Amino acid sequence: MSNAKQAKQRAAELRTQINHHNHRYYVLNDPEIPDVEYDRLLRELEQIEAQYPDLITNDSPTQRVGAAPLAAFASVRHALPMLSLSNAFSSEELQAFDRRACEKLGVEKIRYSAEPKLDGLAISLLYEDGLLVRGATRGDGNTGEDVSQNVRTIASVPLRLLGENYPRRLEIRGEVILSRRGFEDLNRRQRELNAKTFANPRNAAAGSLRQLDSRVTAARPLELYCYGVGIVEGIELPPSHSEILEQVRAWGLRVSPEVRVVEGWQGCLDYYEDMLSRREQLPYEVDGVVYKVDRNDQQQQLGFVSRAPRWALAHKFPAQEEVTRVLAIDIQVGRTGAVTPVARLQPVSVGGVTVTNATLHNQDEIDRKDIRIGDTVIVRRAGDVIPEVVSVVLSERPDGAEKFKMPDKCPVCASHIVRLDGEVVARCSGGLYCAAQRREAIKHFASRRAMDIEGLGDKLVEQMDERGFIHDLSDLYHLDKQQIASLERMGEKSAQNLLDGFDKSKETTLPRFIFALGIRMVGEATAHSLATYFGTLEAIAAADKEALQAVPDVGPIVAESVYRFFREQHNRDVIARLRQAGVHWPRVRPSPKPIDHPLSGKKIVLTGTLESMTRDQAKARLQALGAKVSGSVSVKTDYIVAGEDAGSKLEKARQLGVATLDEQAFLRLLDA
């Protein structure tokens, strides 16, 4: 800062911002910015106050940890404050920390206990005579919230300590987290219930532990890892932090298996680099590592500063989340026709990589997160995962920020973009024509169960596309010998063999040809049903959605897909060129067979496990009787067949009043 007046003004601004974010993070449990941005604001304020000590106030965020607890929980006063840790973001800061500690202790090298810094919610557990009597959050470091009922639901928290040699009074400190798998399972269940999903495991863990209804907490897969102790009465603890953790583990509490004892700052740095290299393979998320002077007497000698111990340091990993701005939203067409919106971002470094684009997944996700062009957003990148926009910083939204709407036409081929009922992904309908889908369309067309073009492998298809030999499927039958022979690893004889394979494939069957077209959701069985029901390709192409649903195993979603495919002029043009090139098949006699059965025409959903048959066998039997099997429950569902361990579909069916069949009732209906 150039002068004290500017410094005073900036310090006041920073205090206002930090207090705002403290309130959102600790009280509302709804953070607006990532941790790295919060750390940046706090460090700037610390630097100003270090330069101008007279600016330090009693209510400055640098003089306390977090914010006041929610009034909905009883307050708990910590006997020993639960302080936060000073942070390091470089090896130079680590060396400076080690140098200061060595100088104060008068030693050349210090032994440290190193452990991963878990990204969850700090917790204090109080045991009296071996029994768990209280669980409390950290809160502001001095006063937390009593979450005892919720803590008792966590399977990794023992209600009674193991063994007999435990203190009369013991406070355990640790981190409540959700593992990566637990987080994925929780969000999957939330989606099934049409409930709000969580942005990251830390938010999910904090929100789960701070539920007023402990039954909600019990349903969440929370875990506890212990990292230290607070008050201890009745016994003398071992002389080092690492030995204390071993004792805590012996009492039945979980301690990270990654805890190591290392020598000096170089040992700390080696541990940091090892953990950073294995970050994505760990079962839980970590945002850094923690070093603690291992000997207890040295910890006491080093003491504390106002908000952190001098004997411990958190060495942060490169940020996986950053703040940037959405400059535009474009769409990309994938090889299967999936249309994905992509945010074009103001370049920002995330985890050491410059990010300029981030996936927005689909229109539903954009609407759910309310992402608009011009928004300031939080971008996350983990390992090799494609960067994604986590959330919007609404307080930074500019006036007139534009909402995004999926375009009607494919930007590659101008075919219609469609979204089938029950699907979140929109797709280009120009499957035979679209350049973005060309390679995959040709590979499928040539496959053994489709046109069975002998000798046309994936590598050849890719070479032909790269050379510009093929623009759509019909070009396969117009390749000449010289073109094919010019490809890598192809001579005169191989070229002739492939030409012979093209000629041989021209004689096919209608079901094979329909399957080869690659119509979404039309497999071999459906292709066969369509061919035998309508008899000709012209009849299928002309059929409306109602006529298509008359086919035994064609439901509304498949009918929509077939209907859309044949309404696209590009696709019809390619089919015409294929037939002009000589692709043909014998005539099929149409044979629609109406079935007189109680389940014929009924819409049925299968859920759970059946003892008498597999899910696929049940589906096949239902389709053979003319029933339509769906994967989702709606008001149009006639029956839900519920086996063992039926899930959320059964609950939804009950809410909608859909008739439920157990396995015995289902078998009786099949045999009717």
C-alpha positions in Angstrom: 0.0 0.0 0.0 1.3 3.4 -0.9 0.1 5.2 2.3 -1.7 4.6 5.6 -4.9 6.2 4.4 -5.2 3.8 1.4 -4.2 0.9 3.7 -7.0 1.8 6.2 -9.6 1.9 3.4 -8.5 -1.4 1.9 -8.4 -3.1 5.3 -12.0 -2.0 6.0 -13.1 -3.4 2.6 -11.3 -6.7 3.2 -12.9 -7.1 6.7 -16.4 -6.5 5.2 -15.8 -9.1 2.4 -14.2 -11.7 4.8 -17.0 -11.3 7.3 -19.6 -11.7 4.5 -17.9 -14.9 3.4 -17.5 -16.2 7.0 -21.2 -15.8 7.5 -22.0 -17.7 4.3 -19.4 -20.4 5.0 -19.9 -21.0 8.8 -23.4 -19.9 9.5 -25.4 -20.4 6.3 -23.3 -23.4 5.2 -23.5 -22.0 1.6 -20.1 -20.7 0.6 -20.0 -18.3 -2.3 -16.3 -18.5 -3.2 -13.7 -21.3 -3.1 -11.3 -21.7 -0.2 -8.3 -20.4 -2.3 -10.1 -17.1 -2.9 -10.9 -16.7 0.8 -7.3 -17.5 1.7 -6.1 -14.8 -0.7 -8.4 -12.2 0.9 -7.3 -13.1 4.4 -3.6 -13.1 3.5 -3.9 -9.6 2.0 -5.5 -8.4 5.2 -2.8 -10.0 7.3 -0.1 -8.3 5.2 -1.7 -4.9 5.6 -2.0 -5.4 9.4 1.6 -6.6 9.6 2.7 -3.4 7.8 0.4 -1.1 9.8 -0.1 -2.7 13.3 -2.3 0.2 14.4 -5.0 -0.9 12.0 -5.6 -4.2 13.9 -9.0 -4.2 15.5 -10.6 -6.6 18.0 -13.2 -7.6 15.5 -10.7 -8.2 12.6 -11.1 -11.7 11.0 -7.4 -12.2 11.6 -8.0 -12.2 15.4 -10.5 -15.0 15.4 -11.4 -18.3 13.6 -14.6 -18.6 11.6 -17.9 -17.1 12.7 -20.5 -17.5 15.4 -22.5 -20.8 15.5 -26.2 -21.2 14.4 -28.6 -20.4 17.2 -30.6 -23.6 16.4 -27.9 -25.7 18.2 -26.9 -25.4 21.8 -23.6 -23.7 22.3 -20.5 -25.5 23.5 -17.5 -23.6 25.1 -14.3 -25.4 24.2 -12.0 -25.9 27.2 -9.1 -25.5 24.9 -9.6 -23.3 21.8 -9.8 -25.1 18.5 -7.5 -22.8 16.5 -6.8 -22.9 12.8 -3.4 -23.3 11.2 -1.1 -20.9 9.4 -0.8 -21.7 5.6 2.1 -22.1 3.3 1.8 -22.1 -0.5 5.4 -22.6 -1.5 8.6 -24.5 -0.5 10.2 -21.2 0.5 7.4 -20.5 3.1 7.9 -24.1 4.4 11.7 -23.4 4.8 11.0 -20.1 6.6 8.6 -21.9 9.0 11.2 -24.5 9.7 14.0 -22.0 10.2 12.0 -19.9 12.7 11.1 -23.1 14.7 14.8 -24.3 14.7 16.0 -20.8 15.8 13.5 -20.6 18.7 14.3 -24.2 19.9 18.0 -23.8 19.3 18.3 -27.0 17.3 19.6 -27.8 13.8 16.8 -30.1 12.7 13.3 -30.9 13.9 11.3 -34.1 13.6 7.8 -33.5 12.2 4.6 -35.6 12.1 3.1 -35.2 8.7 -0.4 -36.0 7.6 -2.9 -35.2 4.8 -5.1 -32.2 5.3 -8.6 -33.6 4.9 -11.3 -31.3 3.4 -14.3 -31.7 5.8 -15.6 -30.2 9.0 -13.6 -30.0 12.2 -15.2 -31.8 15.2 -14.5 -32.2 18.9 -15.5 -35.4 20.7 -15.7 -35.6 24.5 -15.3 -38.9 26.3 -15.8 -39.4 30.0 -14.8 -42.7 31.5 -14.6 -44.1 28.0 -18.1 -43.1 27.0 -19.0 -40.6 24.3 -20.9 -37.7 26.0 -20.7 -34.9 23.5 -19.8 -33.9 19.9 -19.3 -30.2 19.0 -18.3 -28.3 15.9 -15.3 -25.9 15.9 -17.6 -22.9 15.4 -15.5 -19.7 16.0 -12.7 -21.7 17.7 -13.9 -20.8 21.2 -17.6 -21.7 21.0 -19.1 -24.4 18.8 -22.4 -26.2 18.2 -23.6 -29.2 20.1 -24.1 -31.9 17.4 -23.9 -34.9 19.7 -27.0 -36.7 18.3 -25.6 -36.4 14.8 -22.1 -37.5 15.7 -23.5 -40.7 17.3 -24.9 -41.7 13.9 -21.4 -41.9 12.3 -20.3 -45.5 12.2 -16.5 -44.6 12.5 -17.2 -42.8 15.8 -17.0 -45.3 18.7 -19.6 -44.8 21.4 -17.2 -46.4 23.9 -13.4 -46.4 23.8 -11.6 -49.7 23.4 -9.4 -51.1 26.1 -9.1 -49.9 29.7 -6.2 -47.5 29.9 -8.0 -44.4 28.7 -8.2 -41.0 30.5 -11.0 -40.1 32.9 -11.8 -37.2 30.5 -10.6 -37.1 26.9 -11.3 -34.7 24.1 -10.6 -36.1 20.6 -10.3 -33.7 17.6 -10.8 -34.8 14.0 -12.4 -34.1 10.7 -15.8 -35.4 9.5 -15.7 -36.1 5.8 -17.4 -37.8 2.9 -15.2 -40.1 0.9 -15.2 -39.7 -2.9 -17.4 -42.8 -3.2 -19.7 -41.7 -0.4 -20.1 -38.3 -2.1 -21.0 -39.9 -5.5 -23.5 -42.2 -3.8 -25.1 -39.3 -1.9 -25.5 -37.2 -5.0 -26.9 -40.1 -7.0 -29.6 -40.6 -4.3 -30.3 -36.9 -4.3 -30.8 -37.0 -8.0 -33.1 -40.0 -7.8 -35.2 -38.1 -5.3 -35.1 -34.9 -7.4 -33.4 -33.2 -4.5 -30.6 -30.7 -4.5 -27.1 -32.1 -5.2 -23.9 -30.9 -3.5 -21.1 -29.1 -5.2 -18.3 -30.9 -3.4 -17.7 -33.4 -0.5 -16.8 -30.7 2.0 -20.1 -28.9 1.6 -21.9 -32.2 1.7 -20.2 -33.3 4.9 -20.8 -29.9 6.6 -24.4 -29.9 5.6 -25.0 -33.4 6.7 -23.4 -33.0 10.2 -25.3 -29.8 10.9 -28.8 -31.2 10.3 -31.3 -30.5 13.0 -32.9 -33.9 12.2 -30.3 -36.6 13.1 -32.2 -39.1 11.0 -31.0 -37.2 7.9 -27.4 -37.3 9.1 -27.8 -41.1 9.7 -28.6 -41.6 6.1 -25.4 -39.8 4.9 -22.2 -41.9 4.7 -20.1 -39.6 7.0 -16.7 -40.7 8.2 -14.3 -39.5 10.9 -10.5 -39.2 10.9 -8.8 -38.1 14.1 -5.8 -35.7 14.1 -5.2 -34.8 17.7 -6.4 -34.4 21.3 -7.6 -31.4 23.4 -8.1 -31.8 27.2 -6.8 -35.0 28.8 -7.4 -35.8 32.5 -6.4 -38.9 34.5 -3.4 -40.2 32.6 -0.1 -38.9 31.1 0.0 -39.0 27.3 3.1 -40.2 25.3 5.8 -37.6 24.7 5.2 -37.1 21.0 2.3 -36.3 18.6 2.9 -39.4 16.5 2.8 -41.6 19.6 -0.4 -39.9 20.8 -2.0 -40.7 17.4 -1.0 -44.3 17.8 -2.6 -44.3 21.3 -5.8 -42.7 19.8 -5.9 -45.5 17.2 -5.6 -48.1 20.0 -8.6 -46.6 21.7 -10.7 -47.5 18.6 -10.6 -44.2 16.7 -9.7 -43.8 13.1 -6.4 -42.1 12.2 -5.3 -41.5 8.6 -3.0 -44.3 7.5 -0.9 -41.7 5.6 0.6 -40.2 8.9 4.4 -40.2 8.7 7.3 -39.0 10.8 9.8 -37.0 8.8 13.1 -35.2 9.4 13.5 -31.5 8.7 12.0 -29.3 6.0 13.3 -31.5 3.2 11.5 -34.5 4.7 8.3 -32.4 4.9 8.7 -31.4 1.2 9.3 -35.0 0.1 6.1 -36.0 1.9 4.2 -33.1 0.3 5.3 -34.1 -3.2 4.5 -37.8 -2.6 0.9 -36.9 -1.4 0.4 -34.5 -4.3 1.4 -37.2 -6.8 -1.2 -39.6 -5.2 -3.9 -36.9 -4.5 -6.4 -38.3 -7.1 -5.9 -41.9 -5.9 -6.7 -41.3 -2.3 -10.3 -42.4 -1.2 -11.0 -38.9 0.1 -10.3 -35.3 -1.0 -7.3 -33.5 0.5 -6.4 -29.9 -0.1 -2.8 -30.1 1.3 -0.7 -31.6 4.1 -0.1 -30.6 7.7 3.2 -30.6 9.5 3.4 -30.7 13.3 6.5 -30.5 15.5 6.4 -34.1 16.8 7.8 -33.7 20.4 5.2 -32.3 22.8 7.8 -30.4 24.9 9.0 -28.6 21.8 5.4 -27.7 20.9 5.0 -26.2 24.4 8.2 -24.2 24.0 7.1 -22.8 20.6 3.7 -21.8 21.8 1.0 -19.9 19.9 0.4 -16.7 18.0 -3.0 -15.0 18.1 -4.9 -17.5 15.9 -2.6 -20.4 15.3 0.1 -22.6 16.9 3.8 -21.8 16.0 4.5 -25.6 15.9 2.1 -26.5 13.0 1.8 -25.5 9.4 -0.7 -26.4 6.6 1.0 -26.7 3.3 -1.7 -26.2 0.6 -1.9 -28.0 -2.7 -2.4 -26.0 -5.9 -6.0 -24.9 -6.0 -8.5 -27.1 -7.7 -11.1 -24.3 -7.7 -10.7 -20.7 -9.0 -12.8 -17.7 -9.8 -13.1 -16.5 -13.4 -15.7 -15.1 -15.8 -17.9 -16.6 -18.5 -17.2 -14.8 -21.8 -19.5 -17.0 -24.0 -21.3 -20.3 -24.2 -20.7 -22.5 -27.3 -21.8 -26.0 -28.1 -19.8 -29.0 -29.1 -21.1 -32.0 -31.0 -19.6 -35.3 -29.9 -18.9 -38.4 -32.0 -22.3 -39.9 -30.9 -24.2 -36.7 -31.7 -24.4 -35.6 -28.1 -24.5 -31.8 -27.9 -22.6 -30.3 -25.0 -22.6 -26.6 -23.9 -19.2 -25.3 -23.2 -18.3 -22.2 -21.3 -15.6 -20.0 -22.8 -13.8 -18.5 -19.9 -11.4 -15.7 -19.1 -8.1 -17.7 -18.8 -7.4 -18.7 -15.2 -4.8 -21.1 -13.7 -6.4 -24.0 -11.8 -4.1 -26.6 -10.3 -1.2 -25.3 -12.3 -3.0 -25.6 -15.7 -4.4 -22.6 -17.6 -8.1 -23.2 -18.1 -10.0 -21.4 -20.9 -13.0 -23.8 -21.3 -15.3 -25.7 -18.9 -18.0 -28.2 -19.6 -21.6 -27.1 -18.6 -22.9 -30.7 -19.2 -26.4 -30.0 -20.5 -29.3 -27.4 -20.5 -30.7 -28.8 -17.2 -27.4 -28.2 -15.4 -27.1 -24.7 -16.8 -30.7 -23.9 -15.6 -30.1 -25.5 -12.2 -26.9 -23.5 -11.5 -28.4 -20.5 -13.3 -25.2 -19.9 -15.3 -25.3 -16.9 -17.6 -22.9 -15.2 -20.1 -21.0 -12.6 -18.2 -21.3 -14.3 -14.8 -18.4 -14.6 -12.3 -18.1 -18.4 -11.6 -16.2 -20.9 -9.6 -14.3 -23.4 -11.9 -13.1 -26.7 -10.6 -10.4 -29.0 -12.1 -9.4 -32.3 -10.4 -6.6 -34.4 -11.9 -7.3 -35.1 -15.5 -11.1 -34.5 -15.2 -12.4 -31.9 -17.7 -12.9 -28.6 -15.9 -16.4 -27.7 -14.9 -18.3 -24.7 -13.5 -19.3 -25.5 -9.9 -21.4 -22.4 -9.1 -22.1 -18.8 -9.8 -21.0 -15.9 -7.5 -24.4 -14.2 -7.7 -23.2 -11.0 -5.9 -20.9 -10.4 -8.9 -23.6 -10.9 -11.6 -23.6 -7.9 -14.1 -26.8 -6.2 -15.2 -28.3 -7.8 -18.3 -26.4 -11.1 -18.0 -27.8 -13.4 -20.8 -29.5 -16.7 -20.2 -28.4 -19.6 -22.4 -30.8 -21.5 -24.6 -29.8 -24.6 -26.6 -29.9 -23.8 -30.3 -32.4 -25.6 -32.6 -29.8 -26.5 -35.3 -26.5 -28.4 -35.2 -23.6 -26.0 -35.7 -21.7 -28.7 -37.7 -24.4 -29.9 -40.2 -27.5 -27.7 -39.5 -29.6 -30.8 -38.7 -32.2 -30.4 -36.0 -31.1 -30.8 -32.3 -33.5 -33.0 -30.4 -33.9 -34.1 -26.8 -35.9 -37.3 -26.2 -38.2 -37.6 -23.2 -36.4 -38.9 -20.2 -33.0 -37.9 -21.4 -30.9 -34.9 -20.2 -28.6 -34.9 -23.3 -29.6 -33.1 -26.5 -28.4 -34.7 -29.8 -27.9 -33.8 -33.4 -30.3 -35.8 -35.5 -28.1 -35.8 -38.6 -26.4 -39.1 -37.7 -25.6 -40.2 -41.3 -24.6 -36.7 -42.5 -23.0 -34.8 -39.6 -19.2 -34.6 -39.9 -18.8 -34.6 -36.1 -20.4 -38.1 -36.0 -19.0 -39.4 -39.3 -16.3 -41.8 -38.1 -18.4 -43.5 -35.5 -21.3 -43.8 -37.9 -19.1 -45.5 -40.5 -17.5 -47.8 -37.9 -21.0 -48.9 -36.7 -22.3 -49.3 -40.3 -19.3 -51.6 -41.2 -19.5 -53.7 -38.0 -20.1 -57.5 -38.1 -23.7 -57.3 -36.9 -24.5 -54.5 -39.3 -23.3 -54.5 -42.9 -20.4 -56.7 -42.1 -17.8 -55.1 -44.4 -14.9 -57.4 -44.1 -11.5 -55.7 -43.9 -12.8 -52.2 -42.9 -11.3 -51.6 -39.5 -11.3 -48.6 -37.2 -7.8 -47.4 -38.3 -8.8 -47.5 -42.0 -11.9 -45.5 -41.3 -9.9 -42.9 -39.5 -7.4 -42.7 -42.4 -10.1 -42.3 -45.0 -11.8 -39.6 -43.0 -8.4 -37.7 -42.5 -7.7 -37.9 -46.3 -11.2 -36.6 -47.1 -12.2 -39.7 -49.0 -15.5 -40.1 -47.2 -18.2 -37.4 -46.5 -21.0 -39.8 -45.7 -21.7 -43.6 -45.7 -22.6 -43.8 -49.4 -19.0 -42.7 -50.3 -17.8 -46.1 -49.1 -19.2 -47.7 -52.3 -17.6 -45.1 -54.6 -13.9 -45.6 -53.4 -11.5 -46.7 -56.1 -8.6 -49.1 -55.8 -6.0 -46.4 -56.1 -7.4 -44.4 -53.2 -7.5 -47.5 -51.0 -4.0 -48.6 -51.9 -2.6 -45.2 -51.0 -3.6 -45.7 -47.4 -1.0 -46.8 -44.8 -0.4 -50.6 -44.8 -2.6 -51.1 -47.8 -1.3 -52.6 -51.1 -3.0 -53.6 -54.3 -4.1 -56.9 -53.0 -5.5 -55.6 -49.7 -7.3 -52.8 -51.6 -8.9 -55.3 -53.9 -10.0 -57.5 -51.0 -11.6 -54.4 -49.4 -13.4 -53.6 -52.6 -14.7 -57.1 -52.7 -15.9 -56.7 -49.1 -17.8 -53.6 -50.1 -19.5 -55.4 -53.0 -20.4 -58.4 -50.8 -22.0 -56.1 -48.2 -24.4 -54.6 -50.7 -26.5 -57.8 -50.4 -28.0 -57.6 -46.9 -31.3 -57.8 -45.0 -33.7 -55.1 -44.0 -33.2 -55.7 -40.3 -29.4 -55.5 -40.7 -29.7 -52.3 -42.8 -31.9 -50.6 -40.2 -29.5 -51.6 -37.4 -26.6 -50.3 -39.5 -28.1 -46.8 -39.8 -27.3 -46.3 -36.2 -30.6 -44.8 -35.2 -30.4 -44.0 -31.5 -31.9 -46.6 -29.2 -32.5 -49.0 -32.1 -30.6 -52.2 -31.5 -30.8 -55.5 -33.4 -34.0 -56.7 -31.8 -35.8 -53.4 -32.4 -34.5 -53.3 -36.0 -35.9 -56.8 -36.5 -39.3 -55.8 -35.0 -39.6 -52.8 -37.2 -38.7 -54.7 -40.4 -41.1 -57.6 -39.7 -43.9 -55.3 -38.6 -43.8 -52.8 -41.5 -42.2 -54.9 -44.2 -40.5 -52.0 -46.1 -38.1 -49.2 -45.3 -40.5 -46.8 -47.0 -43.3 -47.8 -44.6 -41.0 -47.3 -41.5 -39.8 -43.9 -42.8 -43.4 -42.7 -43.4 -44.8 -44.0 -40.1 -45.9 -41.4 -37.5 -45.1 -41.9 -33.8 -48.4 -43.5 -33.0 -47.9 -46.1 -35.8 -44.3 -46.8 -34.6 -45.5 -47.5 -31.0 -47.8 -50.2 -32.3 -44.6 -52.3 -32.8 -44.4 -54.7 -29.9 -41.1 -53.5 -28.3 -41.2 -49.9 -29.4 -42.2 -47.4 -26.7 -42.7 -43.6 -27.0 -39.0 -42.8 -26.6 -37.8 -45.2 -29.3 -40.7 -44.1 -31.5 -39.6 -40.5 -31.1 -36.0 -41.4 -32.0 -37.0 -43.3 -35.2 -39.5 -40.6 -36.2 -36.9 -37.8 -35.8 -34.3 -39.7 -37.7 -36.4 -40.2 -40.8 -37.7 -36.6 -40.7 -34.2 -35.4 -41.3 -33.7 -34.8 -45.0 -29.9 -35.3 -44.8 -30.5 -38.9 -43.5 -33.0 -39.7 -46.2 -30.6 -38.4 -48.9 -27.8 -40.6 -47.6 -30.1 -43.7 -47.6 -31.1 -42.9 -51.2 -27.5 -42.7 -52.3 -26.7 -46.0 -50.5 -29.5 -47.7 -52.5 -28.4 -46.1 -55.7 -24.9 -47.6 -55.0 -26.5 -51.0 -55.0 -27.3 -51.8 -51.4 -30.4 -54.1 -51.4 -32.3 -56.8 -49.5 -35.0 -59.3 -50.1 -38.6 -58.3 -49.6 -40.0 -58.8 -46.1 -43.6 -59.9 -45.6 -45.1 -57.7 -42.9 -46.6 -59.7 -40.1 -47.9 -57.6 -37.2 -49.4 -60.0 -34.6 -51.8 -58.5 -32.1 -51.5 -60.4 -28.8 -54.5 -61.1 -26.6 -52.9 -61.0 -23.1 -53.7 -58.9 -20.0 -50.3 -57.3 -20.2 -50.4 -56.5 -23.9 -50.0 -52.7 -24.4 -49.4 -52.1 -20.8 -46.5 -49.8 -19.6 -44.4 -51.6 -17.0 -41.4 -50.7 -14.9 -39.1 -53.3 -13.3 -37.2 -52.6 -10.1 -35.3 -54.6 -7.5 -34.1 -58.2 -7.9 -36.3 -61.1 -9.0 -35.6 -64.7 -7.8 -37.1 -66.6 -10.7 -35.4 -64.7 -13.6 -33.0 -61.8 -14.4 -34.2 -58.3 -15.2 -33.4 -58.9 -18.9 -35.3 -62.2 -19.0 -38.3 -60.4 -17.4 -38.1 -57.6 -19.9 -37.9 -60.1 -22.8 -41.0 -62.0 -21.6 -43.0 -58.8 -21.2 -42.1 -57.6 -24.6 -43.0 -60.9 -26.2 -46.5 -60.4 -24.7 -46.8 -57.0 -26.2 -46.0 -55.0 -23.0 -43.9 -51.8 -23.1 -41.0 -51.9 -20.5 -39.8 -48.5 -19.3 -36.9 -47.5 -17.1 -38.8 -44.7 -15.3 -42.0 -44.3 -13.4 -44.7 -41.8 -14.5 -48.4 -41.2 -14.3 -48.7 -43.3 -17.5 -47.1 -46.4 -15.9 -49.7 -49.3 -15.5 -47.7 -51.6 -13.2 -44.4 -51.6 -11.3 -42.9 -55.0 -10.7 -41.0 -54.8 -7.4 -38.4 -57.5 -6.5 -36.1 -57.5 -3.5 -34.3 -54.3 -2.5 -36.6 -52.2 -4.7 -35.4 -48.6 -4.5 -36.7 -45.1 -5.2 -38.8 -46.2 -8.2 -41.1 -48.1 -5.9 -41.5 -45.1 -3.6 -42.3 -42.8 -6.5 -44.8 -45.4 -7.8 -46.6 -45.4 -4.5 -46.7 -41.6 -4.5 -48.3 -41.7 -8.0 -50.7 -44.4 -7.1 -49.2 -46.9 -9.6 -50.3 -50.6 -9.1 -47.6 -52.7 -7.6 -46.9 -56.3 -8.4 -44.7 -58.5 -6.2 -42.9 -61.4 -7.9 -45.6 -64.0 -7.3 -48.4 -61.7 -8.7 -46.1 -60.9 -11.7 -45.6 -64.6 -12.4 -49.3 -65.3 -12.3 -50.0 -62.5 -14.8 -47.3 -63.8 -17.1 -48.9 -67.2 -17.1 -52.5 -65.8 -17.6 
